[in-house]
């Protein structure tokens, strides 16, 4: 399509001034529909990736854990794929409304998984199983209740006679349904299997490790409390003499 469009523009540029504003079209509007469909697909895909690009660092900062933030982002990506499949199941074409709705998926899907991830982060235990149990006990019922109220409100739009409200109701219902499904089942199961324990993946631990490398800490160095700002001090070796303070003599 780009090559044909470039060819058309190059031919138009060779024409007289009166025909310089020429453009191509087809009798049944196929060309314009094709170009519009292409722009809608690009807008939907671009909106999804922009949303995920903003959601990932926000989730990582909110949980203060790199692994938990990335797992939550993958969960949102799975929700997006599931909602896209719903459009195909209902036989809808990607129009203006569908393109706008897909740009909203990430913002709606992040609501449930971020609460569970935050509860996992603030759990007092270091063991992953105990942290998952704390997450479900403190935040599970609240997240599930919020999803049920949103699902119930979207049902009224599904049975509307106007197509716009019907599609929007199906879109909201599918987004919330898959969001709570992946958050409560898939995200929880993944945390049980590979969830970080202790300070593993913590941003504070990573920043301390980077600071140690930057400050020059190497193997054979030990941390100390008084180190002249270096963050470490050398262990005494046989070549390093031990200096002892002489006792004060009073005359």
Steps between C-alpha positions, in 0.01 A plus 500: 500500500783739583672431169182562303432819694856620437462420130176696481649802674804494275279497189281779635807713568589482129163641391408863446424741782126459449529121564753519784230426759394176337442181700399142432167334570295199406132494392388296802733668755716192556824696503381745765360221714830315478702805596262578787524142626877522494502822703257353754716191548811712545321723751370204702836320508684822579260584783540154652879512493505854639271390782717199580810721480357729767349218709823301536712768677202608712444142617870452570514820704172427680614154607866602536586162350618438144371142476154570643458803272594303189268211592214746546576656160492156335162442664368822343638393162306174527182699570556710188541191281182347644296815437626517140380142452152603615478746209572216261255264674211747462594559136560872540727687266758738641322833479544832677320385815693173523830681449424745782384220730822304450699805607308493830562133579832552678362772725204285605696176538770644726258581782473151653846356454670809643310466829596135533862575412516777760354269767764239412769764538393618846452147637696462827630151419795422273361166379308516171217274616439708811514818294242367253274399788534847651427654159177306454384549859551876504423601141328206328145569620524871421628441147238233434218720631608792284506279192153363572345847524659606171390180327146551629482856371626400155221243461242777458684638197533160332122477452468852360344551156760749383805324356746743657385419854481128427858482375626717783321281755652183354840667493480606868367161609772310313777727626396479865428127479839412356673748733363344819547150357868549421564698819338260746599172332794536262689778679449331836614162367814650346587670830460169681743334259763768431407797717798685650593410856665733743672789325547318167421738214456795735592837352682585822718190473572569134588863571732396785673247273548762228626753752752247630629432150521868415676589824770242430401215730667177388539143616702488818348821635264506794233750591563726794330781683795740493667487161558863403203496264632216282249241619771242579844459652786266425551192716833498683761291328839380608667782306295767677647579843271535796545843653430526870463823688768555764374566852497862605786581734436757774803677636 
